Every structure is written in structure tokens, then in C-alpha cells.
Amino acid sequence: MRFDLTEEQKILAKNARDYFSGRYTREALRGFISKPAFDRARWQEIGGQGWLAALIEEKYGGLGLKLGDIFPLLREAGRTLVPLPLWESTVIAPLLLKEQKDERLRRQILAALAEGRAMATVGLYEEADTIEPVRLSLRARREADEYILEGEKSIVAFGAEADWLVVLARSDGGLTLFVVAKDTPGIKITDVPVTDVTYRFAKVEFKGVRARAANLIGEEGQAAAQLARVLPVAQVGLCAEMLGGCDRVLEMCVEYGKQRVQFKRPIGSFQAIQHKLADMFVKASVAQGLAYGAVKEVDDGRSDGLVVKLAKAVCNDAYRFIAAEGIQAHGGIGFTWEHDMHLYFKRALRYRNTLGSSPRLFYEVGRTLATGAAA
């Protein structure tokens, strides 16, 4: 089966590559690492491109597109290690906010996200890569027409910079999603250092935070069903970014194999390097095929979840393998701070445990195939 890009998607991919590669150069990325900060002007500039509005419905100022339409954009972002919460604010947050209970607030948030005037992030997991009630410290207690939020989200991407936080909590009715403004009284945000230095994370504490019933996303206790619809799309969005990282690592290795000379020959002429590159290429190709298949399934609305989980698991392992082999192919320089290879490796490690680790996903697929039961 072929998964060729349409002409519109090819144009988007080219525009995205030109934009990201021009603004997120090696020097710019090092500048972010030394002084990490959210560039609000850059975010609004990206909003002006229409990219942030892709999955938002037209009635809210969006474009009403499908994931496949912005897959090339996310892939190019991963290729350049863009230090922005693109998939959080462009994919998962808007898809969840579509079911935000209050129409006025929903319209306000989605219109601001579409234009780049605001940014949203999500806080779902705590201490694991699965969503289990017993692992959620954030509690929501009902008082009249309000909910009192108590607890914390230990690691939230760009939590300190986001205007809106989409969080998962335990309530008396079950798992429930809320959207709250970052400046709501009782919210305390603390930066958290992580291995992936091309991203920012924060711990978000909720101490007596009052959320109106209008801040509910959907109905109380319905979060499990909502996440079951949205998380597969978000997982495939992450696959796009991981494929972009694989693309760039392979490019760097091929370039280095042609330039680096040992024993009066380019190291790319040695079988040891050729075998590494061949293994990397095969894993990237398999990951790409599964990811494209998963895109088609979620966009057609006929996914049973297996292909998506397989795609995410295989992309997890392919990106980590390719980034690790990329370091080995570069030899000593690949281990240095000055080289970019370790940045891709660290991003690969983080994505490998975001929205489902490989062991967990393979287990869920195996259990479904063996028993016919949904994981």
C-alpha cells in the first residue's frame, strides 16, 4: 500500500521545513538550551501561518482538517527539535476541548489557540505511562456548582508558559477532565529540569483551586471515554515527530560518513558503517509504514487501536535505536555536548515514555489479540 503525500501536504512539508530550519538553527537551539524561554512572538507567528488552527473546527476559527493534513508539519518539527509544545497545543488539547462543557468558554479558548494568542498544554499522567485512578493524586471535590482541585501534576510540558491547563482528576463520579486558566488562584507552578533540554517542563500544584462546572470538559466521570477517542490521534501525532527525528539523524550520519576520512578513505565506505546505516534505514522505513497506516485509520475513523499502538511502539523503539546508533556512527564526537546527536537521543528517550511505552503498548496489543478484550 502506498501513502503518498498530496500536493497540499508536500507544500506544507516544504514550507514547514523552510520555516523551522531557518528559525531553529543549531545556534538558536543552543540559545534555548542555555536560557530556556517560551517565545510568545514566535508562537503568534506560527499561528499566523494557520498551523495551530488545523484541527480546530471552522466555527471556532480553525481549518477543520484531519491529522493526515498536518502530519508533515509535525514531522518537520521533530526533524528540527522545535522547542515548542506543538502536538500538545495543536493536537491533543484542541481535540479534548471540542467537548468543553461551556460553549462560550470553549469558543473563547479555541479561537485564541487557533490564532496563536494563547497556548494550552495537558496534564494527564502521574508516575506512569498509563492512566489509572489509583495513580492520580489530583482530586476534584464537588461543592455546589464548583469543584475544588487538590493535588499535583508532577511533570507538565510548558506548564509555566501555558495560558490554559487541561488536567485529568479523580472525582466522586470517576475520571474527569477540566480546563483551568494558569493564573487561577491556588495554582503553583515550579520549573522541573529534565533530560530533554530542548523542552520545558513544570510541576503544577493545585491547592484549593476552584473550578466552575463550566470548566468541565464533557461530563463528570466521562474522561476515560474521551481519552479513548483522542489519545490514538495524539499518539500518531507523536509518531510524526519521531519520524522527523529519525530523518534528521540518518541525514547527519550519511553526511558524516562522506566527510570523515580514516585510513585515507571516507568512513562511509567501511562495511561496519554501512551496516549501521542499513539497519537504521530499515527500522525507519518500518516505523514510517506503520505510522502512515495509523494516520489513515484514525482519519477514516475506523481504527480498532491495534495499528496505532503498534505504530507508537515501533516508532518508540526505532527512534531510540537510530539515535543511539547515530552516536556510535559519529564516534567520539557523537558523545560531545557540542554535537547535536545527543539531543535527538534525549528526545527519543522522552517520547519513548510519552503516551505509552513500548512494553506497555506491546502488552496491550498482545492481550487484545490473545483474548479479544480491549486493553
Buried (B, 14 or more C-beta within 10 A) or exposed (E): EEEEBEEEBEEBBEBBBEBBEEBBEEEBBBBBEEEBEBBEEBBBEBBEBBBBBBBBBEEBBBBEBBBBBBBBBBBBBBBBBBBBBBBBBBBBBBBBBBBBBBEEBBBBBBBBBBBBBBBBBBBBBBEEBEBEEEEBBBBBBBEEEBBBBBBBBBBBBBBBBBBBBBBBBBBEEEBBBBBBBBEBEBBEBEEBEBEBBBBBBBBBBBEEBBBBBBBBBBBBBBBBEBBEBBBBBBBBBBBBBBBBBBBBBBEBBBEBBEEBEEEEEBBBEBEEBEEBBEEBBEBBEBBBBBBBBBBBBBBEEEBEBBBBBBBBBBBBBBBBBBBBBBBBBBEEEBEEEEBBBBBBBBBBBBBBBBBBBBEBBBBBBEEBEEEEEEB
